[in-house]
Structures are given as structure tokens and as C-alpha cells.
Amino acid sequence: MKEQLQDKIMSRIIKDDDSGCWIWQGQISNSGYGKLQIKDEVYGTKTESAQVVSYMAFVESSTEGKLIHTSCKNRLCVNPEHLVPHEK
């Protein structure tokens, strides 16, 4: 599953060599954050933040009890090196 999520993320980004950001090119929410649909065992399919999905795909499978923010402050960045978990 992680590999599928990684492929999904990588197919929807442009890498910015200057900032190191991975700029999300998929759907964007009204608040300016990337979003995408993923399969969920409980709900079937659900819409999730692209930053959360990237964190799950490249760093840690579970984000339960965590909010994911970017150290670069770019709402469209999904680079796992820029993603920082914070306790809810």
C-alpha cells in the first residue's frame, strides 16, 4: 500500500529545485492545500490532505493523533522532508 501511495504522490508533483518543495499538482481545497482520494478500510474511499498522505506514504503509516504541517510554510508542498508532525 505504501508503494501505491508513493506512486500516486510522485505522479502529481513538480519538484522545485530552489526550495526543495514538491509542489502538489492535483486537486486543491478551497483553503489552498492539496487533496486526494485514497482507499480506506473503514470508509471505502475518502478525501485526505495530500500532506497527510505523503507523510503516510514516505514517513509513517499512521497519522492518528497528529497534525501534519510543513516547515517551508508552502501549502502545496508534500515533500516528506518538509513535513512535521504535531500532536493534536
N, C-alpha and C positions, 0 to 999 in steps of 0.2 A: 504493500500500500504506500509506503514512504516513497518508493521509486516512482510510482504513478503520480503522486503529488508533486514530486520534484520536477518530473517531465511537464506537468501541467503549468507549474510556475515558470519554468525556463522557456516555455513556448510563448509566454505572454509578457516578456520583459525586454527592455533595451538597457544595456549596461552603459552607464555614464563613467567614462574613464577618469574624468577630473574629480568627481565626488566619490566615486566608488559605489554610488547608488545603483540599484537595479530598479529601473522605473517601470511600474506596472502599466501595461498597455491594454488590459482587459476592461471589464465593467468598472465603473466608478460610482460610488454612492453620492448622494446629494451633499454629504459633508466633505467630499473630496478624497475619500480613501478608496483603495482598490477593493473589489469584492469578487467572489466567485462561488459557484455551486460545487459542493462536494457531497459524496455519498456518506451517509451516516447510518450506523446500525440501528439506531432508535427511530429516527425521523425519516429514513429513506434518503431524501436529498434535502440539503439545507444551504442557505446562503451564509457565507462566512467571510470575514475580513481577509484580504489577501496577505496581510502581515501575519495574522494568526496562522493561516495555512502554511505560509513559508516557514514560520517558526516550527510548526509541527513536522514539516517535511524534512527540514535540514538540521534542527537542533534537538528537539524533544517532542515525543509523540503526544503528550498531554499538556494542555494549557489550563487545565482546571485550576481555579483559584488565582489565576494570573491575568493581568492586563499586559498586552504587548505594545510597546512604544518604540519609536526609532530614535537613536542617538543623533541622527542627522537632521531630525525635525522635518523631513520630507514626507508628506502624507502618502505619496505614491511609491516610496521606497520599500522593497521587500527583500533587500539583501540581508541574509541571516546574520552577517557580521555587524549589522546596524540595529538589529532587533534586541530590545532589552525588556526582560520580564519584570513586572512589578506586582506585588501582592495586591489583591483586591481589597 
